[in-house]
Amino acid sequence: MRYYCFLLLCVISMPLCAQTPFPVNIPAASFSVKWEGVTGKVEDIAGGRRFRGNGGTRLVLQGAFQMHPSPSADHKIQRLVVHYRADRYGPTLQSVKLFNGSSLAFQMGPRIQGDFTRVATAYNAWIWREPMTVSPQTFVRLEIGFPTGFEGPGSLVDFILTGVEVDYPLKRLVSSTTVNSPSLSTLIVADLPAGTRKPVTQQDKDSYAAIGAEIAATDPMVAAFRDLEPAGPRQTGFDMGIGITDKDKLWGPGKQWFLNSLSAGQQMGFKDGAAFALGRNNNPDLAALGMGIAAADTELAEARAIRPSGLYWLGFDIATGIFGNPDLGALGYTTINPRDERMRASASEGEHILLLTHEVESGFNASMVLHLARKYK
């Protein structure tokens, strides 16, 4: 059986489609606890539970699905979000599994650390293009690994679970009409509410990929980042991300819908391209200025090239435009102020939504430190 699942790449408030979902929270306290290895400690805390385990221990948490009480809710899972926190060098959420009774229906291995207690991102949330039927016999199983290391198995580390959020879609509206005979009725299924998007076609994908490739052919910054993407689905996805974003400054449900239609490899490249385009579109003049200044300065060029990342280069260039040599056209600021921080944030926003990385900020900060140390006059 095929299950259509795609990573959610946006904050919780972003609509998945025109339908309003019915959310249900499976609280952390309702999960059964099984330790494999040395038994750890369980502690109820504000908003969830803390699980403290030894290095090398494995923890299995299992929680039953709860059905939404509204008669308008269709008991088919549309979105699943695991809200947890696993600090760096601490435990890792190794797998998320859904079972319908004894049958495994879905499995993902996030293997990511971070604070996801209040957000839904590509790393802790999933949506179904075709919602999957669930029942009170459906349950979610979380498998957490506690690391070993030089501190040894005696060192306790924490995994915090606040809950698992399940979204159920609105039932499709059904009415009956009599046809020829009072005893014969035909069910008419209403269309989805106005605004539901049409499926993305291969022609759509090819068109945006061609636009992106054309942009890269005349744009050195895009071309340099594109060259980092492996040839094949990932580079094609990059082209689509550049092409569909074009001059947009904000992420939105249309781009999300398009992204959901892509293969896993294409999605990776798409995220890179769209994150880059969104960041640069918010600071186009500074990005171009900074790139030109760095090209004429060997020290800057070498510092910029330390990280083979188009997003790092973007942040580096924007900061060069702000803090660089005013004789070369830069603003020449000698301290960072709230306006500069807003520029850095706007350049990073797309990356944070799509990738949950900090390449733009890292490049910006490295460039800023270098320029401020030069003390231009």
HUZI-V822744 format. One line per field, one symbol per residue. phi: phi as a letter, one per 30 degrees, with the letter a starting at -180 (. if undefined). Layout:
phi = ???
This chain:
phi = .cccbbddcbdeddddaddcdcdbccdeddddbbccjddccbbdbdilbcccbdejdbcccbbddcdddddddcdbdcbbbccabbdeicdbddabbcbciccdcaabbehbclccdbbbbdcbbbbcdcecdbadddbcbcccccdclddiddddbcbccclbcbccdddddbbbbdbibdccbcdccdddeejdddddcddedddddddddddddcbddddddedddedjeddddeeddddddhcdcbdaddddddeddcdedddddeeeddddddddddbddddddddddddcbeddeddddecdbdddddddddddddcddddcjddidcbdbedddddddddceddddcbhcbdddddedddeddddddhdc
